[in-house]
């Protein structure tokens, strides 16, 4: 009897006593809802974790591609700089030897004009040709100027001279100082006189 009174009091308060063995009991329904909600929450968490992992993989892949491209650019740039350095490695030394080459040319000219001993002329020519052959082997080339039109990429006009012949106007009529290129890079401009 006391149990029935307790049940009645619970009903009055709104509480329903659990029914044993029934599948439709409120407690089992709540537990099944909690389990379903838990599974949904786990699935959502797994999806979020998968999306985060995919984003991380994409970010790492992007960094890798950028790093590979940057390294490739660095490799090309250093290879180009190395080639330039090799091609112009002796530029300072060759520039320093140009005055000696000029002196050899002047000595040859003076020896030829003065009618000096043939042996002296031949000896000086031999020295000059050996020096010139060595420098040409290192990439030095003479800038052709005499009889050509003035080209400011290769020539430096130091004077103008009036000429009678029309075919010599605006052309180089004399070379004061020979110009040189080292591997197609001008290392000294030819100083010339232009006819006007």
QUIDA-V836929 format. One line per field, one symbol per residue. ss: DSSP state (A for helix, B for strand, O for the rest). Layout:
ss->???
This chain:
ss->OAAAAAAAAAAAAOOOOOOOOOOOOAAAAAAAAAAAAAAAAAAAAAAAAAAAAAAAAAAAAAAAAAAAAAAAAAAAAAAAAAAAAAAOOOAAAAAAAAAAAAAAAAAAAAAAAAOOOAAAAAAAAAAAAAAAAAAAAOOBBBBOOOOOBOOOOOBBBBBBBOOOOAAAOOBBBBBBBOBBBBOOBBBBOBBBBBBO
